[in-house]
Amino acid sequence: MNKCDQCIVRQLSSLKALNKDEVVKLASSKTTYTIKKGEAIFEEGEVTNGVFCVKDGVGKLSKLSANGKDQIVKLVKSGELLGQRSMISNEPANLSAKAIADMEVCFIPKSEIIHFFNNNNQFSMNLMQSVCEDLKESENDKIALVQKTVKQRLAETLLHLYDAFGETADKTLKVQLTREELAGIIGTATESCIRLLSDFNKLELIELVGKKIKLKDIKALKKLAE
């Protein structure tokens, strides 16, 4: 059994409010899964009946657009919980969650979460704050889509990938998205995204290493993103 009291998810999420007995109860009720790159944790419209803790790896929350394209809403990493809002609202998931790198996740049944919610005030407060933060982030993304240029949004997204997920030994971004995925995040056509990346490369803001991206001038990218 994995030690839930030492898990990064408990340290970084609303689960940190659980006491020792509740952690023991949590450990006995959870189920651990390995999700391979490209596999789904849950699909849009699915009833999850619980929450998923991301213990390791990187995933994406996405929504299928009217034209059939997979629109990335958010990237997730270790320490995050998935499925909180749909569980609380008692609705099917409005987003899909898929692995973009191999992941290890733990599933906690809804019955256990509701028990903690009803009996631990700090946990319920933390959970509601987490949902509110997700909503705030979604609102900020919508505002950025209206108020910022595509060039600004691309610079901002590249900086976020660097800050949130880091780089590899060869200095390229650790999380490598396809050009189509990157275009979906910044709200533009794939061709426009490819063209902008080429422009950034010529300006020596970034370096394109095959399909990988290396950030060369972070200061200039930050200035551009403002």
C-alpha contacts under 8 A as a table, 3 or more apart, distances in Angstrom:
res1	aa1	res2	aa2	distance
1	M	27	A	7.32
2	N	27	A	7.36
3	K	6	Q	5.68
3	K	7	C	6.48
3	K	27	A	7.30
4	C	7	C	4.98
4	C	10	R	6.94
4	C	23	V	6.52
4	C	24	V	7.87
4	C	26	L	7.59
4	C	27	A	5.97
5	D	10	R	6.77
5	D	20	K	7.94
5	D	23	V	6.43
6	Q	10	R	7.30
6	Q	11	Q	7.48
7	C	10	R	5.50
7	C	11	Q	6.59
7	C	55	K	7.39
8	I	11	Q	5.00
8	I	12	L	6.15
8	I	55	K	6.76
8	I	78	S	7.12
8	I	79	G	5.37
9	V	12	L	5.32
9	V	13	S	5.73
9	V	15	L	7.36
9	V	53	C	6.36
9	V	54	V	6.77
9	V	55	K	6.16
9	V	78	S	6.73
9	V	79	G	3.84
9	V	80	E	6.14
9	V	81	L	7.55
10	R	13	S	5.51
10	R	14	S	7.09
10	R	15	L	4.78
10	R	16	K	4.85
10	R	79	G	7.25
11	Q	15	L	7.33
11	Q	16	K	5.39
11	Q	79	G	7.49
12	L	15	L	7.85
12	L	16	K	6.96
12	L	79	G	5.45
12	L	80	E	7.29
13	S	16	K	6.07
13	S	79	G	6.46
13	S	80	E	6.37
13	S	81	L	7.09
13	S	126	N	7.90
13	S	130	S	7.99
14	S	17	A	6.15
14	S	123	F	5.87
14	S	126	N	4.85
14	S	127	L	5.36
14	S	130	S	7.29
15	L	18	L	5.62
15	L	123	F	6.64
16	K	123	F	7.73
17	A	120	N	7.84
17	A	122	Q	5.91
17	A	123	F	5.05
17	A	126	N	7.65
18	L	22	E	5.64
18	L	23	V	6.13
18	L	116	F	7.73
18	L	120	N	7.43
18	L	123	F	6.61
19	N	22	E	5.28
19	N	23	V	6.19
20	K	23	V	5.13
20	K	24	V	6.41
21	D	24	V	5.15
21	D	25	K	6.32
22	E	25	K	4.94
22	E	26	L	6.01
22	E	116	F	7.60
23	V	26	L	4.85
23	V	27	A	6.11
24	V	27	A	5.14
24	V	28	S	6.42
25	K	28	S	5.32
25	K	29	S	6.39
26	L	29	S	5.29
26	L	30	K	6.16
26	L	108	I	7.38
26	L	112	E	7.29
27	A	30	K	5.66
29	S	108	I	6.56
29	S	109	P	7.22
29	S	112	E	7.60
30	K	106	C	6.17
30	K	107	F	5.40
30	K	108	I	4.78
30	K	109	P	7.10
31	T	106	C	5.41
31	T	107	F	5.13
31	T	108	I	6.86
32	T	104	E	7.12
32	T	105	V	5.77
32	T	106	C	4.26
32	T	107	F	6.31
33	Y	104	E	5.79
33	Y	105	V	5.38
33	Y	106	C	6.12
33	Y	107	F	7.77
34	T	102	D	7.38
34	T	103	M	5.80
34	T	104	E	4.62
34	T	105	V	6.49
35	I	39	E	6.09
35	I	40	A	7.36
35	I	41	I	7.01
35	I	99	A	6.58
35	I	102	D	5.81
35	I	103	M	4.98
35	I	104	E	6.11
35	I	105	V	7.41
36	K	39	E	5.52
36	K	99	A	6.52
36	K	101	A	6.91
36	K	102	D	4.53
36	K	103	M	6.34
37	K	98	K	7.79
37	K	99	A	4.91
37	K	100	I	5.03
37	K	101	A	4.60
37	K	102	D	4.76
37	K	103	M	7.46
38	G	98	K	6.21
38	G	99	A	5.30
38	G	100	I	5.79
38	G	101	A	7.53
39	E	98	K	5.66
39	E	99	A	5.76
40	A	43	E	6.59
40	A	96	S	7.40
40	A	97	A	5.84
40	A	98	K	4.18
40	A	99	A	6.42
41	I	96	S	7.70
41	I	97	A	5.34
41	I	98	K	5.51
41	I	99	A	7.33
42	F	46	E	6.64
42	F	48	T	7.13
42	F	96	S	5.74
42	F	97	A	5.42
42	F	98	K	7.22
43	E	46	E	5.50
43	E	93	A	7.18
43	E	95	L	6.78
43	E	96	S	4.24
43	E	97	A	6.34
44	E	63	K	7.09
44	E	92	P	7.49
44	E	93	A	5.28
44	E	94	N	5.20
44	E	95	L	4.57
44	E	96	S	4.44
44	E	97	A	7.94
45	G	92	P	4.99
45	G	93	A	5.07
45	G	94	N	5.91
45	G	95	L	7.45
46	E	92	P	5.22
46	E	93	A	5.52
47	V	91	E	7.05
47	V	92	P	4.50
47	V	93	A	6.19
48	T	51	V	7.22
48	T	83	G	7.07
48	T	87	M	7.32
48	T	92	P	7.03
48	T	93	A	6.98
49	N	87	M	6.51
49	N	109	P	6.19
49	N	110	K	5.21
50	G	83	G	6.91
50	G	84	Q	7.70
50	G	87	M	6.25
50	G	107	F	6.83
50	G	108	I	5.53
50	G	109	P	4.33
50	G	110	K	3.91
50	G	111	S	7.61
50	G	113	I	7.33
51	V	81	L	6.57
51	V	82	L	5.60
51	V	83	G	4.95
51	V	84	Q	5.93
51	V	87	M	7.35
51	V	107	F	5.84
51	V	108	I	5.43
51	V	109	P	6.72
51	V	110	K	6.90
52	F	81	L	5.60
52	F	82	L	4.99
52	F	83	G	6.54
52	F	105	V	6.23
52	F	106	C	5.51
52	F	107	F	4.55
52	F	108	I	6.34
53	C	78	S	7.96
53	C	79	G	7.05
53	C	80	E	6.02
53	C	81	L	4.62
53	C	82	L	6.42
53	C	105	V	5.37
53	C	106	C	5.04
53	C	107	F	6.41
53	C	108	I	7.78
54	V	57	G	7.36
54	V	76	V	7.97
54	V	77	K	6.48
54	V	78	S	4.85
54	V	79	G	5.74
54	V	80	E	5.46
54	V	81	L	6.22
54	V	82	L	7.65
54	V	103	M	7.40
54	V	104	E	6.40
54	V	105	V	4.64
54	V	106	C	6.73
55	K	78	S	4.88
55	K	79	G	6.13
55	K	80	E	7.91
55	K	103	M	7.48
55	K	104	E	5.44
55	K	105	V	5.31
55	K	106	C	7.07
56	D	77	K	6.89
56	D	78	S	4.77
56	D	79	G	7.91
56	D	103	M	5.30
56	D	104	E	5.02
56	D	105	V	6.96
57	G	77	K	5.99
57	G	78	S	6.19
57	G	99	A	7.70
57	G	101	A	5.83
57	G	102	D	5.57
57	G	103	M	4.14
57	G	104	E	6.49
58	V	75	L	7.18
58	V	76	V	5.74
58	V	77	K	4.68
58	V	78	S	7.12
58	V	99	A	6.10
58	V	100	I	5.87
58	V	101	A	5.34
58	V	102	D	7.09
58	V	103	M	6.32
58	V	175	V	7.94
59	G	75	L	5.79
59	G	76	V	5.10
59	G	77	K	6.44
59	G	97	A	6.74
59	G	98	K	5.43
59	G	99	A	4.14
59	G	100	I	5.09
59	G	101	A	6.71
59	G	103	M	7.48
60	K	72	I	6.52
60	K	73	V	7.48
60	K	74	K	5.82
60	K	75	L	4.43
60	K	76	V	5.83
60	K	96	S	7.94
60	K	97	A	5.62
60	K	98	K	5.46
60	K	99	A	6.36
60	K	100	I	6.70
61	L	72	I	5.91
61	L	73	V	5.54
61	L	74	K	5.15
61	L	75	L	6.21
61	L	76	V	7.39
61	L	95	L	6.05
61	L	96	S	5.51
61	L	97	A	4.61
61	L	98	K	6.74
62	S	70	D	6.19
62	S	71	Q	5.23
62	S	72	I	4.17
62	S	73	V	5.10
62	S	74	K	6.99
62	S	95	L	5.44
62	S	96	S	5.23
62	S	97	A	6.52
63	K	70	D	5.79
63	K	71	Q	5.17
63	K	72	I	6.56
63	K	73	V	7.07
63	K	94	N	7.44
63	K	95	L	5.14
63	K	96	S	6.20
64	L	68	G	5.78
64	L	69	K	5.63
64	L	70	D	4.72
64	L	71	Q	6.00
65	S	68	G	5.23
65	S	69	K	5.28
65	S	70	D	6.36
65	S	71	Q	6.44
66	A	69	K	7.42
70	D	181	E	7.74
70	D	184	G	7.62
71	Q	181	E	7.27
71	Q	184	G	5.28
71	Q	185	I	6.84
72	I	75	L	7.57
72	I	181	E	6.72
72	I	184	G	6.15
72	I	185	I	5.60
73	V	185	I	6.77
76	V	80	E	6.74
77	K	80	E	6.29
81	L	84	Q	6.97
83	G	86	S	5.67
83	G	87	M	6.12
83	G	93	A	6.98
84	Q	87	M	5.22
84	Q	88	I	6.22
84	Q	127	L	7.80
84	Q	131	V	7.01
85	R	88	I	5.25
85	R	89	S	6.05
85	R	131	V	6.22
86	S	89	S	5.11
86	S	90	N	5.63
86	S	91	E	4.96
86	S	92	P	5.96
86	S	93	A	5.47
86	S	94	N	7.48
87	M	90	N	4.99
87	M	91	E	6.60
87	M	92	P	7.97
87	M	110	K	7.06
88	I	91	E	7.92
93	A	96	S	7.20
99	A	102	D	6.20
99	A	103	M	6.35
108	I	112	E	6.90
108	I	113	I	7.14
109	P	112	E	5.62
109	P	113	I	6.70
110	K	113	I	5.11
110	K	114	I	6.04
111	S	114	I	5.24
111	S	115	H	6.14
112	E	115	H	5.01
112	E	116	F	6.32
113	I	116	F	5.15
113	I	117	F	6.01
114	I	117	F	4.77
114	I	118	N	6.07
115	H	118	N	5.29
115	H	119	N	6.16
116	F	119	N	5.22
116	F	120	N	5.45
116	F	123	F	6.86
116	F	124	S	7.43
117	F	120	N	5.72
117	F	121	N	6.90
117	F	123	F	6.17
117	F	124	S	4.69
118	N	121	N	7.25
118	N	124	S	7.34
120	N	123	F	5.35
120	N	124	S	6.41
121	N	124	S	5.20
121	N	125	M	6.16
122	Q	125	M	5.05
122	Q	126	N	6.07
123	F	126	N	5.07
123	F	127	L	6.07
124	S	127	L	5.07
124	S	128	M	6.21
125	M	128	M	5.24
125	M	129	Q	6.15
126	N	129	Q	5.07
126	N	130	S	6.15
127	L	130	S	5.11
127	L	131	V	6.41
128	M	131	V	5.14
128	M	132	C	6.20
129	Q	132	C	5.00
129	Q	133	E	6.12
130	S	133	E	5.08
130	S	134	D	6.36
131	V	134	D	5.14
131	V	135	L	6.38
132	C	135	L	5.03
132	C	136	K	6.14
133	E	136	K	4.98
133	E	137	E	6.11
134	D	137	E	5.10
134	D	138	S	6.22
135	L	138	S	5.02
135	L	139	E	6.23
136	K	139	E	5.05
136	K	140	N	6.20
137	E	140	N	5.09
137	E	141	D	6.22
138	S	141	D	5.13
138	S	142	K	6.40
139	E	142	K	5.14
139	E	143	I	6.28
140	N	143	I	5.04
140	N	144	A	6.11
141	D	144	A	5.09
141	D	145	L	6.19
142	K	145	L	5.09
142	K	146	V	6.61
143	I	146	V	5.28
143	I	147	Q	6.00
144	A	147	Q	5.12
144	A	148	K	5.23
144	A	153	R	7.42
145	L	148	K	5.98
145	L	149	T	7.70
145	L	153	R	7.66
145	L	186	I	7.47
145	L	187	G	7.09
148	K	152	Q	5.96
148	K	153	R	6.41
149	T	152	Q	5.16
149	T	153	R	6.27
150	V	153	R	5.02
150	V	154	L	6.12
150	V	186	I	6.49
150	V	187	G	7.37
150	V	188	T	7.09
151	K	154	L	5.21
151	K	155	A	6.35
151	K	196	L	7.01
151	K	224	L	7.83
151	K	225	A	7.78
152	Q	155	A	5.21
152	Q	156	E	6.11
152	Q	224	L	5.88
152	Q	225	A	4.42
152	Q	226	E	7.09
153	R	156	E	4.99
153	R	157	T	6.03
153	R	186	I	5.59
153	R	225	A	6.60
154	L	157	T	5.09
154	L	158	L	6.18
154	L	186	I	6.01
154	L	225	A	7.88
155	A	158	L	5.27
155	A	159	L	6.24
155	A	221	L	5.58
155	A	222	K	7.16
155	A	224	L	6.61
155	A	225	A	5.32
156	E	159	L	5.18
156	E	160	H	6.17
156	E	221	L	7.58
156	E	222	K	7.24
156	E	225	A	5.14
157	T	160	H	4.97
157	T	161	L	6.24
157	T	185	I	7.83
157	T	186	I	7.35
158	L	161	L	5.15
158	L	162	Y	6.30
158	L	215	L	7.90
159	L	162	Y	5.01
159	L	163	D	6.04
159	L	218	I	7.52
159	L	221	L	7.42
159	L	222	K	7.45
160	H	163	D	5.08
160	H	164	A	5.75
160	H	165	F	7.98
161	L	164	A	5.43
161	L	165	F	5.61
161	L	166	G	6.91
161	L	173	L	7.01
161	L	174	K	7.95
161	L	175	V	6.77
162	Y	165	F	5.65
162	Y	166	G	4.69
162	Y	167	E	6.47
162	Y	173	L	6.16
162	Y	174	K	7.68
163	D	166	G	5.78
165	F	173	L	7.75
165	F	174	K	6.22
165	F	175	V	6.54
166	G	173	L	6.31
166	G	174	K	5.68
166	G	175	V	7.85
167	E	170	D	7.75
167	E	171	K	5.36
167	E	172	T	5.39
167	E	173	L	4.39
167	E	174	K	4.42
167	E	175	V	7.80
168	T	171	K	5.19
168	T	172	T	5.60
168	T	173	L	6.28
168	T	174	K	5.20
169	A	172	T	7.54
171	K	214	K	6.01
171	K	215	L	7.83
172	T	209	V	7.91
172	T	212	K	6.26
172	T	213	I	5.33
172	T	214	K	4.16
172	T	215	L	7.11
173	L	176	Q	6.24
173	L	212	K	7.08
173	L	213	I	5.87
173	L	214	K	5.95
173	L	215	L	7.62
176	Q	211	K	7.99
176	Q	212	K	6.35
176	Q	213	I	7.49
177	L	180	E	7.93
177	L	181	E	5.85
177	L	182	L	6.03
178	T	181	E	5.13
178	T	182	L	6.23
178	T	211	K	7.88
179	R	182	L	5.08
179	R	183	A	6.04
179	R	190	T	6.24
179	R	193	C	6.91
179	R	194	I	6.68
180	E	183	A	5.06
180	E	184	G	6.19
180	E	189	A	7.88
180	E	190	T	5.17
181	E	184	G	5.03
181	E	185	I	6.41
182	L	185	I	5.23
182	L	186	I	6.51
182	L	190	T	7.96
182	L	193	C	7.38
183	A	186	I	5.36
183	A	187	G	5.91
183	A	188	T	5.25
183	A	189	A	5.93
183	A	190	T	5.18
183	A	192	S	7.80
183	A	193	C	5.44
184	G	187	G	5.11
184	G	188	T	6.36
184	G	189	A	7.53
184	G	190	T	7.75
188	T	192	S	6.48
188	T	193	C	6.68
189	A	192	S	5.26
189	A	193	C	6.39
190	T	193	C	5.09
190	T	194	I	6.25
191	E	194	I	5.17
191	E	195	R	6.22
192	S	195	R	5.04
192	S	196	L	6.16
193	C	196	L	5.11
193	C	197	L	6.18
194	I	197	L	5.17
194	I	198	S	6.26
195	R	198	S	5.09
195	R	199	D	6.30
196	L	199	D	4.90
196	L	200	F	6.14
197	L	200	F	5.00
197	L	201	N	6.08
197	L	206	I	7.95
198	S	201	N	4.96
198	S	202	K	6.27
199	D	202	K	5.10
199	D	203	L	6.24
200	F	203	L	5.08
200	F	204	E	6.16
200	F	205	L	5.24
200	F	206	I	5.82
200	F	207	E	7.99
201	N	204	E	4.96
201	N	205	L	5.97
201	N	206	I	5.00
201	N	207	E	5.28
201	N	208	L	6.51
202	K	205	L	7.70
203	L	206	I	7.75
204	E	207	E	6.62
204	E	216	K	6.53
204	E	217	D	7.07
205	L	215	L	6.44
205	L	216	K	5.27
205	L	217	D	4.81
205	L	218	I	7.28
205	L	220	A	6.90
205	L	221	L	6.60
206	I	213	I	6.79
206	I	214	K	5.48
206	I	215	L	4.43
206	I	216	K	4.79
206	I	217	D	6.71
207	E	213	I	5.93
207	E	214	K	5.00
207	E	215	L	6.43
207	E	216	K	6.55
208	L	211	K	6.80
208	L	212	K	5.96
208	L	213	I	4.92
208	L	214	K	6.40
209	V	212	K	4.95
209	V	213	I	5.96
209	V	214	K	7.18
210	G	213	I	7.94
215	L	218	I	6.38
217	D	220	A	5.48
217	D	221	L	6.31
218	I	221	L	4.97
218	I	222	K	6.12
219	K	222	K	5.19
219	K	223	K	6.35
220	A	223	K	5.04
220	A	224	L	6.13
221	L	224	L	4.99
221	L	225	A	6.09
222	K	225	A	5.06
222	K	226	E	6.47
223	K	226	E	5.48
